[in-house]
């Protein structure tokens, strides 16, 4: 990379990392490594967030996440986790309908009892 491109990428850095070419080059290379890595980690983090939201929504209706997804798979309902997460947050009645379908499809869903949470005193 030439000097102009490095300084353009280093714009906004603090200290000598923005105006000293040797330090700027090192910091820009490291920043590009971080951005490459974190584009992949972002996908991982979002999937984890979607699963947590679905799990929270299903537990309100007495089913855990694994049994809910298994019931949907048995009924051949092919909604991805992103859509299910959005439904659980913004369309609770539609999500409840999916939970009911999942309960009927998978017998393991019917006897799930959620224990009460312990309250710290």
SULMO-V209301 format. One record per residue. N is the residue number from 0. RES is the residue in three letters. OMEGA is omega in whole degrees, 0 to 359 (* if undefined). BURIAL is I if it has 16 or more other ideal C-beta (glycine too) atoms within 10 Angstrom, else O. Layout:
BEGIN
n->[N:N]
res->[RES:RES]
omega->[OMEGA:OMEGA]
burial->[BURIAL:BURIAL]
END
This chain:
BEGIN
n->[0:1:2:3:4:5:6:7:8:9:10:11:12:13:14:15:16:17:18:19:20:21:22:23:24:25:26:27:28:29:30:31:32:33:34:35:36:37:38:39:40:41:42:43:44:45:46:47:48:49:50:51:52:53:54:55:56:57:58:59:60:61:62:63:64:65:66:67:68:69:70:71:72:73:74:75:76:77:78:79:80:81:82:83:84:85:86:87:88:89:90:91:92:93:94:95:96:97:98:99:100:101:102:103:104:105:106:107:108:109:110:111:112:113:114:115:116:117:118:119:120]
res->[UNK:UNK:UNK:UNK:UNK:UNK:UNK:UNK:UNK:UNK:UNK:UNK:UNK:UNK:UNK:UNK:UNK:UNK:UNK:UNK:UNK:UNK:UNK:UNK:UNK:UNK:UNK:UNK:UNK:UNK:UNK:UNK:UNK:UNK:UNK:UNK:UNK:UNK:UNK:UNK:UNK:UNK:UNK:UNK:UNK:UNK:UNK:UNK:UNK:UNK:UNK:UNK:UNK:UNK:UNK:UNK:UNK:UNK:UNK:UNK:UNK:UNK:UNK:UNK:UNK:UNK:UNK:UNK:UNK:UNK:UNK:UNK:UNK:UNK:UNK:UNK:UNK:UNK:UNK:UNK:UNK:UNK:UNK:UNK:UNK:UNK:UNK:UNK:UNK:UNK:UNK:UNK:UNK:UNK:UNK:UNK:UNK:UNK:UNK:UNK:UNK:UNK:UNK:UNK:UNK:UNK:UNK:UNK:UNK:UNK:UNK:UNK:UNK:UNK:UNK:UNK:UNK:UNK:UNK:UNK:UNK]
omega->[178:187:182:181:179:180:177:178:182:180:181:176:183:175:183:180:180:185:177:193:183:181:180:180:179:183:179:178:180:179:178:176:179:183:177:181:187:172:177:180:180:178:178:182:181:179:178:179:179:181:178:180:178:181:179:180:182:180:175:180:174:179:175:188:184:180:178:181:179:177:177:180:178:179:180:174:188:173:180:186:179:181:179:178:179:178:182:181:192:181:187:181:176:180:178:177:177:178:179:177:180:178:181:183:186:184:179:182:191:186:180:177:180:179:179:180:177:181:179:180:*]
burial->[O:O:O:O:O:I:I:O:I:I:O:O:I:O:O:O:I:O:O:O:O:O:O:I:I:O:I:I:O:O:O:O:O:O:O:O:O:O:O:O:O:O:O:O:O:O:O:O:O:I:O:O:I:I:I:O:I:I:O:O:I:O:I:O:I:O:I:I:I:I:I:I:O:O:O:O:O:O:O:O:I:O:O:I:I:O:I:I:O:O:O:O:O:O:I:I:O:I:I:O:I:I:I:O:I:I:O:O:I:O:O:O:O:O:O:O:O:O:O:O:O]
END
